[in-house]
């Protein structure tokens, strides 16, 4: 039997820092977000933490699209990989590749080149951050109780492990199944449809074969994107550290997904579904949408 773990937005704080208890002391939280829609969802947790009296420090690149300074947290920046103009160009190029139709092989090759270029620049930014002794000393001396980060950009996970601060991961999913491996969660190919395969949990034999082969391309892409973060962690900790060990460091995994909208699958006790957080700022349907329905 698959048990369902669903927690309302306000209940998340109890999972993170036991702030549901009226006598709980305010904690210090280091937030290491990813820009764009990732931040818009994470910001809801940041607002709730602030409302419960916790001190928050948001660490972000100097150039961002959505992450801006606010009164509810202390805003710290580090040198990012892009200038303002370069960042806008990269965002537009990424949108074009996602919406592009035509030759699948060519589109995949172009996407690979784009991802490799962007990931290389993000890695350089992360390396500069982690070698910034002044900033790292400031963060270390701040005695944070927890790091809230998005593992889609593994720099926050490396930082948490390096500073030896408990980590809470906030994510939708990681395409190459690192989330399953890091949590030691069962992930049978014959039962769980992989992202982008468009299969259901009732697959034919050929669909099951496809479900086993399809992730190989994604694993290679993840290898290109993420592999150097293990080396970076090894350099910082002065011992051999794999990327899987870095991700396994997380205490809690908060998935921006609703269990009701996903196919049944095994989950571990520290994997918690919080899909409702995406509707925190819901608005009434427009008249056009109502009439279309």
C-alpha positions as CSV (number, residue, x, y, z in Angstrom):
1,X,0.0,0.0,0.0
2,X,1.3,3.5,-0.9
3,X,0.8,6.0,1.9
4,X,0.2,9.6,1.0
5,X,2.0,12.4,2.8
6,X,0.3,15.7,2.2
7,X,0.8,18.7,4.4
8,X,-1.0,22.1,4.2
9,X,1.1,25.1,3.6
10,X,1.0,26.4,7.2
11,X,1.9,22.9,8.5
12,X,5.2,22.9,6.6
13,X,6.7,25.2,9.1
14,X,6.3,22.5,11.7
15,X,8.2,20.1,9.5
16,X,10.9,22.6,8.8
17,X,11.6,24.2,12.2
18,X,8.9,23.1,14.6
19,X,7.6,26.7,14.4
20,X,4.0,25.5,15.0
21,X,4.9,25.3,18.7
22,X,4.0,28.7,20.2
23,X,7.1,28.6,22.5
24,X,9.6,27.7,19.7
25,X,12.5,30.1,19.3
26,X,12.9,31.8,16.0
27,X,15.5,30.1,13.8
28,X,17.9,31.5,11.3
29,X,17.3,30.2,7.8
30,X,19.7,30.6,4.8
31,X,17.6,30.5,1.6
32,X,19.5,29.6,-1.6
33,X,16.9,29.8,-4.4
34,X,16.8,29.2,-8.1
35,X,15.4,32.1,-10.2
36,X,12.2,32.2,-12.2
37,X,9.1,30.2,-11.3
38,X,11.1,28.2,-8.8
39,X,11.5,31.3,-6.7
40,X,7.8,32.3,-7.0
41,X,6.9,29.1,-5.2
42,X,9.7,29.1,-2.7
43,X,8.8,32.7,-1.8
44,X,5.6,31.5,-0.2
45,X,7.5,29.4,2.3
46,X,9.8,32.4,2.9
47,X,6.8,34.5,3.7
48,X,5.4,31.9,6.1
49,X,8.7,31.6,7.8
50,X,8.9,35.3,8.3
51,X,5.4,35.4,9.6
52,X,6.4,32.9,12.3
53,X,9.3,35.1,13.5
54,X,12.2,33.4,11.8
55,X,15.2,35.3,10.5
56,X,15.9,34.8,6.8
57,X,18.8,35.5,4.6
58,X,18.3,35.0,0.9
59,X,21.5,34.4,-1.1
60,X,21.2,35.0,-4.8
61,X,23.2,36.1,-7.9
62,X,23.6,39.9,-8.6
63,X,21.5,39.5,-11.8
64,X,18.1,37.9,-11.4
65,X,14.7,38.0,-13.1
66,X,12.4,37.4,-10.1
67,X,14.5,37.4,-6.9
68,X,14.5,40.9,-5.5
69,X,15.2,42.5,-2.2
70,X,12.2,42.6,0.2
71,X,11.6,43.7,3.8
72,X,10.9,40.2,5.0
73,X,14.5,39.0,4.6
74,X,18.1,40.1,4.4
75,X,19.3,40.0,0.8
76,X,22.9,39.0,0.0
77,X,24.3,38.7,-3.5
78,X,27.2,37.0,-5.1
79,X,28.8,37.4,-8.6
80,X,26.5,35.7,-11.1
81,X,27.3,34.2,-14.5
82,X,25.6,36.8,-16.6
83,X,25.2,40.5,-17.2
84,X,21.6,41.9,-17.4
85,X,21.6,41.7,-21.2
86,X,23.1,38.2,-21.4
87,X,20.6,36.9,-18.9
88,X,17.7,38.2,-20.9
89,X,19.1,36.7,-24.0
90,X,19.6,33.3,-22.3
91,X,16.0,33.3,-20.9
92,X,14.6,34.1,-24.4
93,X,16.8,31.4,-26.0
94,X,15.6,28.9,-23.5
95,X,12.0,29.7,-24.2
96,X,12.6,29.4,-27.9
97,X,14.1,25.9,-27.5
98,X,11.3,24.7,-25.3
99,X,8.7,25.9,-27.8
100,X,10.6,24.9,-30.9
101,X,9.0,22.3,-33.2
102,X,10.5,20.3,-36.1
103,X,13.4,17.9,-36.2
104,X,13.6,16.2,-32.8
105,X,17.3,15.2,-33.2
106,X,18.3,18.8,-34.1
107,X,16.2,20.3,-31.3
108,X,17.7,17.9,-28.8
109,X,21.2,18.8,-30.0
110,X,20.5,22.5,-29.7
111,X,19.0,22.0,-26.3
112,X,22.1,20.0,-25.2
113,X,24.4,22.9,-26.4
114,X,22.3,25.5,-24.6
115,X,22.2,23.5,-21.3
116,X,25.9,22.8,-21.4
117,X,26.8,26.5,-21.9
118,X,24.4,27.7,-19.2
119,X,25.5,25.0,-16.7
120,X,29.2,25.8,-17.3
121,X,28.6,29.4,-16.4
122,X,26.5,28.5,-13.4
123,X,29.3,26.2,-12.2
124,X,31.8,29.0,-12.5
125,X,29.6,31.2,-10.5
126,X,29.2,28.5,-7.8
127,X,32.9,28.0,-7.7
128,X,33.5,31.7,-7.2
129,X,30.9,31.8,-4.4
130,X,32.4,28.8,-2.5
131,X,35.9,30.2,-2.8
132,X,34.8,33.6,-1.5
133,X,36.4,33.3,1.9
134,X,34.9,36.5,3.2
135,X,31.3,35.6,2.3
136,X,31.7,32.0,3.5
137,X,33.1,33.1,6.8
138,X,30.1,35.5,7.2
139,X,27.7,32.7,6.5
140,X,29.5,30.3,8.8
141,X,29.6,32.8,11.7
142,X,25.9,33.5,11.3
143,X,25.1,30.0,12.8
144,X,22.2,29.2,10.5
145,X,19.8,26.4,11.7
146,X,18.8,25.2,8.2
147,X,19.4,25.8,4.5
148,X,16.4,25.9,2.2
149,X,17.5,25.4,-1.3
150,X,16.4,24.1,-4.8
151,X,18.6,21.2,-5.8
152,X,18.0,21.9,-9.5
153,X,21.0,24.2,-8.9
154,X,23.2,22.0,-6.7
155,X,25.3,24.8,-5.4
156,X,23.0,25.3,-2.4
157,X,23.3,21.6,-1.6
158,X,27.1,21.7,-1.8
159,X,27.1,24.9,0.4
160,X,24.9,23.2,3.1
161,X,27.1,20.2,3.3
162,X,30.3,22.3,3.3
163,X,28.9,24.5,6.2
164,X,27.4,21.4,7.9
165,X,24.0,22.9,8.1
166,X,20.8,20.7,7.8
167,X,19.3,21.1,4.4
168,X,15.7,21.1,3.2
169,X,15.3,20.6,-0.6
170,X,12.5,22.4,-2.4
171,X,11.8,21.0,-5.9
172,X,9.5,19.7,-8.6
173,X,11.6,16.8,-9.6
174,X,15.1,16.0,-11.0
175,X,14.8,14.4,-14.5
176,X,17.6,11.9,-14.1
177,X,16.1,10.3,-10.9
178,X,18.8,11.5,-8.5
179,X,16.0,12.3,-6.1
180,X,15.1,8.6,-6.0
181,X,18.7,7.5,-5.6
182,X,19.5,10.1,-2.9
183,X,16.5,9.1,-0.8
184,X,17.0,5.4,-1.5
185,X,13.5,5.3,-2.7
186,X,12.3,2.3,-4.9
187,X,11.9,3.3,-8.5
188,X,10.8,0.3,-10.6
189,X,10.8,1.1,-14.3
190,X,8.0,-1.4,-14.9
191,X,5.7,0.5,-12.5
192,X,6.6,4.2,-12.6
193,X,6.4,6.2,-15.9
194,X,9.4,8.4,-16.4
195,X,9.0,12.2,-17.0
196,X,8.3,13.1,-20.7
197,X,7.5,9.5,-21.8
198,X,3.8,10.3,-21.8
199,X,3.1,6.8,-20.5
200,X,0.6,5.9,-17.8
201,X,1.2,3.4,-15.0
202,X,-0.5,0.8,-17.2
203,X,2.2,0.1,-19.8
204,X,2.6,-2.4,-22.5
205,X,5.8,-4.4,-22.8
206,X,7.3,-2.0,-25.4
207,X,6.3,1.0,-23.3
208,X,8.1,-0.6,-20.3
209,X,11.2,-1.1,-22.5
210,X,11.0,2.6,-23.6
211,X,10.5,3.5,-19.9
212,X,13.9,1.9,-19.1
213,X,15.8,3.3,-22.1
214,X,14.4,6.8,-22.2
215,X,16.1,8.0,-19.0
216,X,19.5,7.2,-20.4
217,X,19.6,10.4,-22.5
218,X,18.4,12.4,-19.5
219,X,21.1,10.8,-17.3
220,X,23.8,11.8,-19.7
221,X,22.5,15.4,-19.8
222,X,22.4,15.4,-15.9
223,X,25.9,14.0,-16.0
224,X,27.0,17.0,-18.1
225,X,25.2,19.5,-15.9
226,X,25.9,18.2,-12.4
227,X,29.1,16.0,-12.5
228,X,31.5,18.9,-11.6
229,X,29.6,19.7,-8.4
230,X,30.8,16.4,-6.9
231,X,34.3,17.4,-7.7
232,X,33.8,20.8,-6.2
233,X,32.5,19.3,-3.0
234,X,35.4,16.9,-2.9
235,X,37.8,19.9,-3.2
236,X,36.1,21.8,-0.4
237,X,35.8,18.8,1.9
238,X,39.2,17.4,1.0
239,X,37.9,13.9,0.4
240,X,36.2,12.0,-2.4
241,X,32.5,13.1,-2.5
242,X,30.0,12.0,-5.1
243,X,27.1,14.1,-6.2
244,X,24.8,11.4,-4.8
245,X,26.3,11.9,-1.4
246,X,25.8,15.7,-1.7
247,X,22.1,15.2,-2.5
248,X,21.7,12.5,0.2
249,X,22.6,15.1,2.8
250,X,19.1,16.6,2.6
251,X,17.0,16.0,5.7
252,X,13.6,16.8,4.0
253,X,12.5,16.8,0.4
254,X,9.6,19.1,-0.4
255,X,8.1,18.2,-3.8
256,X,6.0,20.9,-5.5
257,X,3.7,18.3,-6.8
258,X,0.3,16.9,-5.8
259,X,0.1,13.2,-5.1
260,X,-3.4,13.2,-6.6
261,X,-2.1,14.4,-10.0
262,X,0.8,11.9,-10.1
263,X,0.8,8.2,-10.7
264,X,1.0,6.1,-7.5
265,X,4.6,5.5,-6.6
266,X,6.7,4.6,-3.5
267,X,7.9,7.5,-1.4
268,X,10.1,7.8,1.7
269,X,9.1,9.3,5.0
270,X,11.2,12.5,4.3
271,X,9.6,13.0,0.8
272,X,6.6,15.4,1.3
273,X,4.2,16.6,-1.4
274,X,3.2,20.2,-1.2
275,X,1.6,20.8,-4.6
276,X,-1.0,23.2,-3.1
277,X,1.8,25.8,-2.6
278,X,1.6,26.5,-6.3
279,X,-1.9,27.8,-5.8
280,X,-1.1,30.0,-2.8
281,X,-1.8,33.2,-4.9
282,X,-4.7,31.8,-6.8
283,X,-7.0,34.2,-8.7
284,X,-10.6,33.8,-9.9
285,X,-11.0,32.4,-13.4
286,X,-11.6,35.0,-16.1
287,X,-15.0,35.1,-17.8
288,X,-13.3,33.7,-21.0
289,X,-12.1,30.6,-19.1
290,X,-15.5,30.1,-17.5
291,X,-17.3,30.3,-20.8
292,X,-14.8,27.9,-22.5
293,X,-15.5,25.4,-19.7
